[in-house]
Amino acid sequence: MKYIKVSAEIDPFSAEKAEIVMAFLAEIGYESFLELDNGIEAYIPAKDFDAKILSSVSIPFEATRLLFHHEAVEDKNWNEEWEKNYFQPIVVKNQCVVRSPFHAPMPEIPLEIVIEPKMSFGTGHHATTSMMMETILELPIKHLKVLDMGCGTGILGILASMRGASEVTGIDIDEWCTTNSQENCQLNGIPNMNIKLGDASALKAEGQFDIILANINKNILLNDIQHYIQHLKNKGLLIMSGFYASDLPDIEAEATKHHLTLKSSKENNHWVAVAYELI
């Protein structure tokens, strides 16, 4: 699949500004992000790229210049790119390490997830992914049926399986992601995660889940909560992230409309992860 790489130069740069630009781009279909010294890189399938939309991107900071460049990129050795430039192992709650095959094992950490990063979202580095992982580590997962919606690299579903989930389903709209998730399941010896290509409409063929994980973005979540709850067991948990604290009232209003009760929330660098129970 051909991708477009968009480089966003932010002057003067700050991590907060970069997060705002990433959040906007995520809402319009960008899938993978890298934070640079002076901005970000973002990737989108070439078929979905629209240069005109970039001209509408703005951030609420005075005297800040936002400059976009874009170029087409072909398939390449993404492992080599990440190894050279970006991906370092992370440890979540001192219980789970996420590393790539080119990193040394950390046997002192109870759980280990090996990720071939490629072009898929979800190496644990972003606040939304790490907060979702923290929530999974805090919950009783054993013998439960789990859905990983927008699975990316499969990292959340893999963690759920490692914690004892009886069955895990991963769904993503991007073939890169479903392929990468399947590869990562094999890397980690995960036999019970079934990966499927599709969006929320793919849930029509699914049954009921004890836990649904959805780390996507605000607009998709607001649209798809109605579909998630149709496949969530009574007293089941819907765990979501991919949006800012300022977006939480909108998420809360939609959740309440569908008889979901907030059980827990986390915040990191203005991003939020929430767990709702279906009553």
Beta strands, then each sheet from edge to edge (+ up, - down):
strand 1: 3-11
strand 2: 32-35
strand 3: 39-45
strand 4: 65-73
strand 5: 90-92
strand 6: 96-99
strand 7: 111-114
strand 8: 145-149
strand 9: 167-172
strand 10: 193-197
strand 11: 209-215
strand 12: 232-244
strand 13: 260-268
strand 14: 271-278
sheet 1: 2+ 3- 1+ 4-
sheet 2: 5+ 6- 7-
sheet 3: 10+ 9+ 8+ 11+ 12+ 14- 13+
end
